[in-house]
Amino acid sequence: MGVGGNLTPDQLQFFNSQGYIVIESFASSDDIDAMMKRMEQILDEFDCSSTASIFSTKNQQKRTDDYFYESVEKVSCFFEEKAFGDDGKLKQPKQLSINKVGHALHELEPAFKKFSCSEKISSLMSSLGYKRPVIMQSMYIFKQPGIGGEVVPHQDNSFLYTEPPTCTGLWLALENANITNGCLWAIPGSHKNGLVRRFLRDENGVKFDRPSPSYDQKDFVPIEVKAGSLVVIHGDLIHQSFENQSPKSRHAYSLHIVDTDGCTWAPENWIRLKVEPEPLYVSQC
């Protein structure tokens, strides 16, 4: 990695060819500790009796409610699908039952904002050619031991669409991620085939505009990374993660960034902000 987060020419070539790249040791141990400790506090303070919202990439329409929509400008907790027993009660402590926390950590929580709006992130986006990048959402993803849910094959541009498409995902490993505890998997080069479907919001809720294509699992490769590594993901890259069936968690912090220079945010996206977010920077070039 170049100075300040810039990608080298070789890294850019790999990203353009494969649709993703791993940048090792991107985050410092201090940054990781600060984010993880603050998340412990958030969960300690969370009143789990106030909501039973469950995050699912398989059937979000049935799970959608105001809590989900309003989370875009809040810090909201979403449970794992397997967190509840037949009696409707949590089967284990709430700290081990949350799937993710989102979607405004980068705006409302100082420890997360410090990393999200850092010079490293800005330099990285500049090296990718972004002129006026805006963070549209942030998520702390737990992938809990034993019950951490599957994330089915998808493209980030499906959920955060601009015209033309500009979404880039930044996935920071806060803990080691491997095949056993549910690391990312991707189909290298799949971003070159374009967007296959979109996730749309209307007066009836949210839904995909068409069924998901079927994928051959042999085409996916695992992206195993150490804590502190950043995975940069092209918005059209097909990627997924499997259930965590191990006794170890796989915490990660994820950002999704779009360019707002010469690009239009689709009004059918699930995210509808009341206030336009501030860009990380505005390029004068």
Secondary structure, 3 states (H helix, E strand, C coil): CCHHHCCCHHHHHHHHHHCEEEECCCCCHHHHHHHHHHHHHHHHHCCHHHCCCECCCCCHHHHCCHHHHHHHHCEEEEECHHHECCCCCECCCHHHCEEEEEECHHHHCHHHHHHHCCHHHHHHHHHCCCCCEEEEEEEEECCCCCCECCEEEECHHHCCCEECCCCEEEEEECCCECCCCCCEEECCCHHHHCCCCCEEEECCEEEECCCCCCCCHHHCEEECECCCCEEEEECCCCEEECCECCCCCCCEEEEEEEECCCCEECCCCCCCCCCCCCCCCCCCC
